[in-house]
Amino acid sequence: LSILLSLLVPAHTTRSPDCGGILTPSGLRYIAEVSKPHAESVLRKDLMAPPAPDPSLVSPSRNEIISVKVEEFSLTLIPDTGMRLSIDVDLGITSAPSTTKEMRLSILAELHVDMNPEGNLELVTSDCKPTLEEVQSTEEMDRSAPHKSSGLDVDKQINVEKICLEVSKLLLLPNERLMSLAAPFPITPSCQVQYRPLAAPMYSEQGIIISLQTTFQVAGTVIPLPVSPVPFSMPESASSSPSHLTLAFSEHFYTSLFSALEAAGALNVSLLSSLTTATLAERITQMGSLFPEDLPVVLQAVTRSSPRMVLEEDKAILKLLLTAQIGAGSSLFQSFLSVNVDVTARLHLSVADRRMIISVAAVEDIELSLAASDVGPVLAALLEELFLPTIREEVPAQINVVLRQGVFLPHIASFTYTDVNVTIHKDYVLIPCNLQQEAR
C-alpha cells in the first residue's frame, strides 16, 4: 500500500485525497466471474438476432447461430497499463438440417479506466482483437470429403467490429455504475457526503488504485472543511491482500465528517435532566428566587469548536467540545448556568452492507467547567455531582441516534460488501472486504 504515498500526494492544496481504495487481482477475478453469465446473455442477444433479409437472395441459405456459450471469461491486471479481457465463446452454427458446425469466437481486449471532462470515471477499450475459427463439423453427406473452413461466410453474419466497439458492456461495470461511485449519499436529512475521484486510477501489482476526495454538503451547499495537516499516506502492506477490495480512510476524513455534522447542527443536543428547579434550590439557594415554581431542568448543548478525531493503533477517539446552557421553562427556556463540557469518547467502527457504522463505544473522559452563572458561584465538584450523570449517559446516546444510519462507503451500484474487517491504525483506517453482487 506504500504506492498510495506517491499517488495520493496532492497536486494542488485544494485537491488532496482523504480516502481511497485498491481493487485487487482477486477482486478483478470476482468481477469476471459474475460478468460471465451477463456477457453470455448480451452475446446471445446480439449474435442470435436474425439479420435483415438480403433482397438480392431469392432463396436464403445463410448460416444460423443456434447456440452461444461463453467458455472462458477472464480479467487480468497489467501493471502500469490497465486490464486485459479475454473471452472464448463457442458458437453452434447450422446452415441446413444436415450440417452443424462449432465455431470458436475469441476476443482479446485491453481496457483501462479514464476520467472524462465531467470528472467521472469511465471504462475505455484501447485495443480489441477478435478471431473466429472452426472447431468442429458434423455433416450428414460426404463426410470423407475434405472440409474447407467456412469462417468467411459466418463473418458476414457476426459483426466482430461491433462486438469490439461495445466489448466493455460485456462486463458488469458499465459506465453508469462507475458514475454511481461519485453520487451524493445522505448521512442525515440535511447532510450529504460525496466521493470524487481525483484522477484516473493507477495500476500496480497490488491492484487498481483510486484516490478520492470527500466533499460534504449541508442543505445543498458544499461546506469548507478543516485543512489536512499532512497528505494522506499509508504504510506498505506485508503481503498481497486476499480480499477483493481494500478501502482506506484518513484521520482527516473522520474529522471532516464530524465537522460536517457540526455544521448541520446534528451534534447539538437537548438533554432532559432528572432534576427540577426545586431540587436544585436545595443545593443552590439562589434558584428559589429565580424560579418560584417547580420546573424540569433542561440542558441544551451546542458545539463550541470543531470536533476532532484521533486515530491510534486499534483505537478511534472523538474529542467533542460543547457548551451546555442549563435552564428551565416549559414555554420559554431561561438559562441560569453555562457550562463547558469536554467529552473524550472511544468510537466503534464497523461495516454493514455498504455503510460504515460509527458509534460511541465508551466515554473515556468528561470535564465540566463553569462558563457563566446567574445563580452565583458553583463549585466544580457540585457541577459534576448534579449534571455529569445526565451528560455521560445522554450525549453518547444522542450522537449514536445521529449516526445509527451509518455513512455510505464509496461503492458502485449492484455490489455490496461482505467479509469485512475494519482495522484502525495510527492516522488511518483500513477496510479489507469482498464484493458481492446484489440479487436483482
Order of alpha helices (4+ residues) and beta strands (2+ residues): alpha-beta-alpha-beta-beta-beta-beta-alpha-alpha-alpha-beta-beta-beta-beta-beta-beta-alpha-beta-alpha-alpha-beta-beta-beta-beta-beta-alpha-beta-beta-beta-beta
